[in-house]
Amino acid sequence: MNEESAIVRKTEREVRKMDKILEKLKKVELQEFTNYLHSPWRIFWANFLAGTARGLGFLIGATLIITVIGLLITKILGNIPLVGEFFQAVNVWIQHALKQSTT
């Protein structure tokens, strides 16, 4: 009888542990995740939006960095006679191209 009660207590502990595990799985919304995995269009759409956001972030970040580097180079190298004249010519050419593209 003592052995049977030990087995019953052990089984009850295991059942309580399993109940806790099931509650934790419900909290992480496992069912919603499995529904997500079974919908290829939903996966495609989520990945498409994530990729678009990453690409846009890369584009904006690269533009800012290149602009800052360009400004620094023109400020630093603008004082050197031969190089400064070249960068001034490039700057005039870019400004002219921008004016033509906006009109």
Backbone hydrogen bonds, N-H to C=O, Kabsch-Sander energy under -0.5 kcal/mol:
donor,donor_aa,acceptor,acceptor_aa,energy
5,S,1,M,-2.1
6,A,2,N,-1.7
7,I,3,E,-1.9
8,V,4,E,-2.3
9,R,5,S,-2.5
10,K,6,A,-2.3
11,T,7,I,-2.5
12,E,8,V,-2.6
13,R,9,R,-2.3
14,E,10,K,-2.2
15,V,11,T,-2.4
16,R,12,E,-2.4
17,K,13,R,-2.5
18,M,14,E,-2.4
19,D,15,V,-2.4
20,K,16,R,-2.3
21,I,17,K,-2.4
22,L,18,M,-2.6
23,E,19,D,-2.3
24,K,20,K,-2.3
25,L,21,I,-2.4
26,K,22,L,-2.0
27,K,23,E,-1.9
28,V,24,K,-1.6
29,E,26,K,-1.1
30,L,25,L,-1.6
33,F,29,E,-1.7
34,T,30,L,-2.4
35,N,31,Q,-2.2
36,Y,32,E,-2.0
37,L,33,F,-2.2
38,H,34,T,-1.3
39,S,36,Y,-1.2
43,I,39,S,-1.9
44,F,40,P,-2.7
45,W,41,W,-2.7
46,A,42,R,-2.4
47,N,43,I,-2.5
48,F,44,F,-2.6
49,L,45,W,-2.5
50,A,46,A,-2.2
51,G,47,N,-2.6
52,T,48,F,-2.3
53,A,49,L,-2.4
54,R,50,A,-2.3
55,G,51,G,-2.6
56,L,52,T,-2.6
57,G,53,A,-2.4
58,F,54,R,-2.5
59,L,55,G,-2.5
60,I,56,L,-2.6
61,G,57,G,-2.5
62,A,58,F,-2.9
63,T,59,L,-2.3
64,L,60,I,-2.3
65,I,61,G,-2.4
66,I,62,A,-2.7
67,T,63,T,-2.3
68,V,64,L,-2.4
69,I,65,I,-2.6
70,G,66,I,-2.6
71,L,67,T,-2.5
72,L,68,V,-2.4
73,I,69,I,-2.6
74,T,70,G,-2.3
75,K,71,L,-2.1
76,I,72,L,-2.7
77,L,73,I,-3.2
78,G,74,T,-0.9
79,N,76,I,-0.7
80,I,77,L,-0.8
84,G,80,I,-3.3
85,E,81,P,-1.7
86,F,82,L,-1.6
87,F,83,V,-2.5
88,Q,84,G,-2.1
89,A,85,E,-2.2
90,V,86,F,-2.4
91,N,87,F,-2.4
92,V,88,Q,-2.4
93,W,89,A,-2.4
94,I,90,V,-2.5
95,Q,91,N,-2.5
96,H,92,V,-2.4
97,A,93,W,-2.4
98,L,94,I,-2.5
99,K,95,Q,-2.1
100,Q,96,H,-2.0
101,S,97,A,-2.0
102,T,98,L,-1.5
103,T,99,K,-1.0
